[in-house]
Every structure is written in structure tokens, then in C-alpha cells.
Amino acid sequence: MNIEYIRSQFPQLSEKVYGKQLVYLDNAATIQRPQSVIDKWVELSSKMNSNLHRAVHKIAADATEEYETTRDAVKEFLGAKHREEIIFTSGATASLNLVAHCFSEAFVHEGDEIIIAESEHHSDIVPWQMECEKRGATIKVLPVDEDGLLMVDKLPEILSERTKILCVAQISNVLGIVNPVKEIVSICHSRGCYVLVDGAQGVVHENVNVQDLDCDFYAFSGHKMYAAPGTGVLYGKKELLEQMPPFLGGGEMIGTVTWKKTTYAPLPQKYEAGTQNMAGTPTLKPAIEMIKLLRSEEMLKYQNDVRDYLLRELQNDPRIRLFGVPRGTVEKIALFSFAVEGVHHEDLALILDKMGIAVRSGQMCAEPLMDRFGVTGMLRASFAPYNTMEEAEYFIKSLHRAINMLV
Amino acid sequence: MTLKERQEEIIDEFSMYEEWLDKYEYLIELGKNLEAFPQDKKTDDRLIKGCQSRVWLDYELKDGALYFTADSDAIITKGIISLLISVYSGRTPQEIAADDFAFLNEIGLKENLSPTRANGLVSMIETIKSAAVINS
């Protein structure tokens, strides 16, 4: 197994932009898809395009089989206890909205509190704000320190007997810091507070075992972990999901429907109203296989070398202010958001783009975190396991050149 | 110099640069040389919506012509607005309102520089146009 072989599996990586080789460093936004995922997508669209769970004909049965074996694969991958704890959604945002709405409906009342980490993505903030407004509940913030590390020592005093749930990303999409989710869960549970983990970045980079983490919910998107866009997963503990009301109505989420009284299907169908993404969701299977392939010891060492090189280069440049600086035993993935003194992030992104480098600039769907650090935006280079050391070196060289053009 | 002549001049200037990075160097230079914009004029009503960077645009009507001043916190965007000002400042509202802004396509600015309206070129054009229409 070598990096060239891995890269050959991703058609997009060999594309050119403006006549230059594409260097794709916007992986935290959307990761590239391997041929195995594209093939699965095509196969489902061309050989078994049919609505799921309903019809008795052959291709519907094949499509349903593909879909339901994907549930088993995700269950294994996340280390969930029951297959019906795996709910397919259209993405992490849909998963988080489902929890915010249905959990609040069941458990959040006037005067209750919800804790949200300061480094959260808007998708993990706004649905809760909407619910709190409706119900007269309030949001409390678990802050990050100057290095971007969550101040977990403050958690016991932020928790109260009114706190119903805490929402935290396993890895922030801006800071790249691996948060101590297990410790947070343990503190919260000891105080009767549930925990929702946004795993959009975490599932790509960390070995996840939801039973070991003991989190109550875990949400992620398909398109950030090599699968098709418009796919996503919500893991939820069975006993909680069973206590919560349905989210959307219609399709296969029903038991029986009469004008007088409608009953609902058991899990997981209860939360899968409407026609499912039958071509997309099964691509989670080859995507999971790709994740496993990229976690070989050899590949992990390479990824760590790339990360260490970038961290060193960016930290040693006095013009660069890096957000999310690991300290002690804290881990950081190869995701770097930073600001350059006297230079606007948009200018850097525009120039890097013309050098063939795709990076992200702006607020990264985390405006409160931008405010926390007093910036209008940042530049973010997010590396995937398929990015090479040569690309990392080219990025650093190009960044220096771009900065020199601008100052 | 007429509006069309000035636009032709810019098309000529841009055609000298083969590489996009050279075009950026040129825009950065324009941005750095843009006349200072008073700090107290950086108000929300002068802020152009739809930009990743902040762009403030102000104008005044003097002797029948529109005069634009602007600023941005991003230097390439500032270069672009400076370019627009050098074309449209001092023209009559009727002249601006009748223009199709097509020269921006010819120098490749529109498709190459605002793929996602990141720098708000479209919004800048709209703001200049509406100033012209209001005062026509």
C-alpha cells in the first residue's frame, strides 16, 4: 500500500485547474470520492433503481438489501449496540436538526438549559437556538481557551440541574483539535445531562466506538467521509430514540394511518420518512472500506509526518497566527486555520487558487468562534489522508509567495 | 477619453499579462494606490452585500457626473473596485446606466475572479448601476 496507489483511486485528484495540477486542501468541506464509491453509486442507479422497502419485485428487493446491509456496516463501523440505532439522513445538518427538534420536543421545557461548545459549527448551534426560542430554554456556552482547547475544567460549574444536553464536535471544523469527548460524556452523565456529538470531522479521522464514548447521539455526513453527497447518519441510543417523537411524517415512518389515529413505525423507519437516498446511502459501505484502508499503520505514520511538518512550518512563521494549537497530550488533525498579519484571508485564497491550491477562506460556518478570536475570517487548509508531503511542501512554498505578494 | 476607450485601454493592459498571478500583481498595485477612504464613511449603508471581504462604496453627483470612492479590507477586491472607479467615476449616470459592463468578461475578471461571488464583483457592479439609475 502506498500513497500513489491510494491517490489513483480518486479521479478528482488527477484533474488540473488553470493548467496546474490540482492540490485539493478543502477536505473538511467535502472530501474527494474514490472510484469504489462512484461505482457503487452508478451500479445502484443503473441496475437497481427502485423504491425501498415497499415493492415485492426483484430490483426493489436488491436495492433494499443494499440499503439495509449498509445499516449493518455502519453499525459495525461505529460499534453501536443495535442496528436500529442507525438512522440514515441527508447529512450531519439533518441529523443535528433531527436531534434538536425531537429531543427538545421530548425533554426540553421552559427554563431548561442546553450547553453548546464555543467551537461548534452553525449546524450544531442554530437548530438549538430555534428550539430554545420556541420553548423558553436557554443556551450556555462551553468556552475554548486562547489555543482553541475546550475548557473542560469549567464544565462542572456550567452544568446545572436544568441542563438537558451538551453539544460538542469530536473535532472542530475550524480548530482541528480532537476534543476529549469521552471525558465530557462522563462528566455530563454524572450530572444527568445527555451528550450529542457532531462527528462530521471526527468520523473521518478518529476510530469511533459509540459504546466506548458512551455518547447519546453521534451525527455525521457522507460527503465528508468519501461517500455520496446527500447522505448522512444519526446514531442515537435506542432507549432515547424510542422516547422521542418522529421528525418528518409520511412514507415508511407509519404503522397504520387512519383519520382518527396514526401510529408510527418502529426504529429506524420511524425517522426515515419519505423516499430514501437509495443510490447514495449504500455508498457508505465502500466509503467505510476506504477509511479502514487509510488507517493502516503505514498510512497513519505518513499522515502524522505531513501534519507534523505543516504544524512546524506554520507555527514557526511569525506572520502566521494559528488557531487550534495542540498542547500536552492533545491531538490535532492536519487541519490548519490561520490568519496572516495585515493580509486578508480572501486575498490569500484567491492567489492560492490560481496556483492550483483549493483552500477555504471565511467564517467556516462558525461565526461565534470568529468573534471569540476577534477575526472576520480565517484561511483553512484541511488535509486528507491522500494528500502527499510534496503537496504540503508546495502549499507552504505557495503560501509564502502569496503572503509576499500581499504585504 | 470616452467610456469605451477607457475600457479598451484596460483590455489592452490585461492582455499583456499571460499569467493570472501577474494580473493579481496588477490589481494589488491598483488596490494599494486607491485614494484613502474616510474611516467615518465606513458605515453599514455603504457596505456592499454579498462579499466575503468588506467593501464600502460611496458616490456623489457633481456637475451632472457621478464620482465614486471606495475601500475594502481585502487588497485584490480593493484593486477591482479601483479598476471600476477608474472606468466609471466622472461619467454621467445615463452613460453608466447604458453600459453593459462587458469589458469585465473580456479581461476574464467575471469568470475567473468571482466563481462564487466570493469577492462580490457582481454586487459591486449592481451598486454602481443602481447609483446610475437612481440619478438618471
Interface residues (C-beta under 8 A of the other chain):
Chain A: Y18 V343 H344 E346 D347 A349 L350 I351 K354 M355 S361 G362 T376 G377 M405 L406
Chain B: W20 L21 Y24 E25 I28 Q52 S53 R54 D73 A74 I75 I76 T77 L113 A118 N119
